């Protein structure tokens, strides 16, 4: 019995660019860097303003979970 493996040949390359996961992780890293910078510069006030800016996104996430999407 001969089994053939389903491997990609060197000529087959991915041409999609940066994946959505990589973009998401880069965005999260950038956001965290901005929050840390604001906290270092302005202290607790910078941290509180960052948390306040996140409220609409958290609310939207909770609504999406509730709806089931």
N, C-alpha and C positions, 0 to 999 in steps of 0.2 A: 504494500500500500504506500502510495506516495501522497503526502499532504503538502499543499502549497501554502505558504504563509502569505498573509495579506499585508505586506510592508509597502511603505511609500518609497518610490524611487527617488534618487537625488534630483531628478528634473522636476518633480512635483513639489512646489513650494506654496506656502500660504501667502496669498496676495491681499488679504483683508486688512492689513495694517495692524494697529494696536487693538487688542481685544477690549471688550466692554468691561471685563473684570479689571484689567490693567488701568483703564481710565477711571474706574470707580475707586481703586486703591490709591491712585495718584491724587484724586480729588480729596479723599479722606486725609491723606498725608498733608496736603496743602492746607486744608481747613485746620487740622491740629497744629500745624506750624504757626498759622495765624493766631489761633487761640493762645498758644504758649507765648507768642510775641506780645500780644495784647496784655496778657496777665503779667508778664515781666515788666512791661512799660507802665501800665496803669494800675496794677495790683488787682485786688478783688473786684473793683469796678469794671475792669476789662473782662474779667471772667463772667461777671453777672450780665454784661451786655451781650456777650457771646451766647450765653444760655438763653437770654431773652430772644435773640435772633433765631434760635433753633425751635422755638415754640410752634410756629406755623408748620414746619416740616414734620415735627413729631405728631402734631394733630392730624396732618394729612396721612401719615403712616398708620396711625391708629384707625382712621376711617377706612383706609384700604384693607387693613386686616379684618375689620368688622364686616365689610362688604364681602370679603372673601377673594380678593384679587391679589 
